[in-house]
């Protein structure tokens, strides 16, 4: 390998895959894999409606606003990366009333509930404990079959 080829390879690896970005990609890729696994374990007849990944510091939260079908059964699952020990999930309606919550001491919260007639919800992901400076957390929203 020539000096130019080596330098170019080193430069592109630093530009394309810097260490923090590579670590982020590993965590987010694993979370997307977990979301796909959730499809296999959700309640029968439920379909994936939406999902996302957020970065949280210990003790912080991220609130996500979503439109879902009104008056439908929903299941929402949370996932956290390997550095996470405790992730909580609370779901609110448009008026701020709690529709469902999972505050167990684990990193995999799951809630089942029925949406109200507005179809507007807010998901609050709360990172209670993480052994790193920050963790990545995911949510996946599944909609039940028509009643």
C-alpha positions as CSV (number, residue, x, y, z in Angstrom):
1,X,0.0,0.0,0.0
2,X,1.4,3.4,-0.9
3,X,1.6,6.2,1.5
4,X,-1.1,8.1,-0.3
5,X,-3.5,5.1,-0.2
6,X,-2.8,4.6,3.5
7,X,-3.3,8.2,4.3
8,X,-6.6,8.3,2.3
9,X,-7.8,5.2,4.0
10,X,-7.0,6.6,7.4
11,X,-8.6,9.9,6.5
12,X,-11.9,8.4,5.2
13,X,-12.2,6.1,8.2
14,X,-11.8,9.1,10.5
15,X,-14.3,11.2,8.5
16,X,-16.8,8.5,7.8
17,X,-16.7,6.5,11.0
18,X,-15.4,8.6,13.9
19,X,-15.5,6.7,17.2
20,X,-18.5,8.4,18.9
21,X,-20.5,8.1,15.7
22,X,-19.6,4.4,15.3
23,X,-20.6,3.8,19.0
24,X,-23.9,5.7,18.3
25,X,-24.6,3.6,15.2
26,X,-24.0,0.4,17.2
27,X,-26.5,1.4,19.9
28,X,-29.1,2.7,17.5
29,X,-28.8,-0.3,15.2
30,X,-29.3,-2.6,18.2
31,X,-32.4,-0.6,19.2
32,X,-33.9,-0.9,15.8
33,X,-33.3,-4.6,15.9
34,X,-35.1,-4.7,19.2
35,X,-38.0,-2.8,17.7
36,X,-38.2,-5.4,14.9
37,X,-38.1,-8.1,17.6
38,X,-41.0,-6.4,19.4
39,X,-43.2,-7.0,16.3
40,X,-42.8,-10.7,17.0
41,X,-43.8,-10.4,20.7
42,X,-46.6,-7.9,20.5
43,X,-50.2,-8.9,21.1
44,X,-51.8,-10.9,18.2
45,X,-53.3,-8.7,15.5
46,X,-51.3,-5.6,16.5
47,X,-49.3,-3.7,13.8
48,X,-46.4,-1.4,14.2
49,X,-47.5,2.2,13.8
50,X,-44.5,4.3,14.7
51,X,-41.1,4.1,16.4
52,X,-38.1,6.3,17.3
53,X,-34.8,6.5,19.1
54,X,-33.8,9.3,21.5
55,X,-30.6,10.0,23.5
56,X,-31.1,10.6,27.2
57,X,-28.9,11.5,30.1
58,X,-29.5,9.8,33.5
59,X,-32.4,11.5,35.3
60,X,-33.8,13.1,32.1
61,X,-36.8,12.5,29.9
62,X,-38.0,12.9,26.4
63,X,-41.6,13.6,25.5
64,X,-42.8,12.5,22.1
65,X,-46.2,13.7,20.7
66,X,-48.0,11.4,18.4
67,X,-51.3,11.1,16.6
68,X,-52.8,7.6,16.9
69,X,-56.2,6.3,15.8
70,X,-58.9,7.4,18.3
71,X,-60.6,4.8,20.6
72,X,-58.2,2.0,19.7
73,X,-56.2,-0.5,21.7
74,X,-52.5,0.4,21.8
75,X,-49.4,-1.3,23.1
76,X,-46.2,0.8,23.5
77,X,-42.9,-0.8,24.3
78,X,-39.7,0.9,25.4
79,X,-36.2,-0.4,24.9
80,X,-32.8,0.9,26.1
81,X,-29.2,0.3,25.1
82,X,-26.8,-2.0,27.0
83,X,-25.7,0.8,29.4
84,X,-29.2,1.3,30.7
85,X,-30.7,-0.2,33.8
86,X,-34.0,1.6,34.4
87,X,-36.2,3.2,31.7
88,X,-39.8,4.3,32.6
89,X,-42.7,5.0,30.2
90,X,-45.7,7.2,30.8
91,X,-48.4,7.9,28.3
92,X,-50.7,11.0,28.5
93,X,-53.7,12.1,26.5
94,X,-54.1,15.5,25.0
95,X,-55.4,16.9,28.3
96,X,-52.5,15.6,30.3
97,X,-54.3,12.7,31.9
98,X,-52.2,9.5,32.4
99,X,-53.5,6.8,30.1
100,X,-50.9,4.2,31.1
101,X,-47.5,3.9,32.8
102,X,-44.7,1.4,33.5
103,X,-42.4,2.6,36.2
104,X,-41.0,-0.8,37.1
105,X,-37.3,-1.1,37.9
106,X,-36.3,-2.4,34.5
107,X,-35.1,-1.3,31.1
108,X,-38.0,-2.7,29.0
109,X,-41.3,-0.9,29.8
110,X,-44.5,-2.0,28.2
111,X,-48.0,-0.5,28.5
112,X,-51.4,-1.5,27.0
113,X,-54.3,0.9,26.9
114,X,-57.1,2.4,24.8
115,X,-56.6,5.8,23.2
116,X,-59.2,8.4,23.9
117,X,-61.5,10.1,21.3
118,X,-58.8,12.7,20.3
119,X,-56.2,10.2,19.2
120,X,-53.5,12.5,20.5
121,X,-51.0,11.0,22.9
122,X,-47.7,12.0,24.5
123,X,-45.1,9.4,25.3
124,X,-42.7,10.3,28.1
125,X,-39.5,8.2,28.2
126,X,-37.7,8.7,31.5
127,X,-34.2,7.4,32.0
128,X,-33.8,6.6,35.7
129,X,-30.4,4.8,35.6
130,X,-27.6,4.5,33.1
131,X,-24.0,3.6,33.7
132,X,-22.8,5.9,30.9
133,X,-23.0,9.6,30.5
134,X,-26.0,9.0,28.2
135,X,-28.0,6.2,26.9
136,X,-30.1,5.6,23.8
137,X,-33.8,4.6,24.3
138,X,-36.4,3.6,21.7
139,X,-40.2,3.4,21.7
140,X,-42.5,1.4,19.4
141,X,-46.2,2.0,19.1
142,X,-48.5,-0.9,18.1
143,X,-52.1,-0.5,17.1
144,X,-54.6,-3.2,17.9
145,X,-57.2,-4.7,15.5
146,X,-60.5,-2.9,14.9
147,X,-63.0,-3.8,17.7
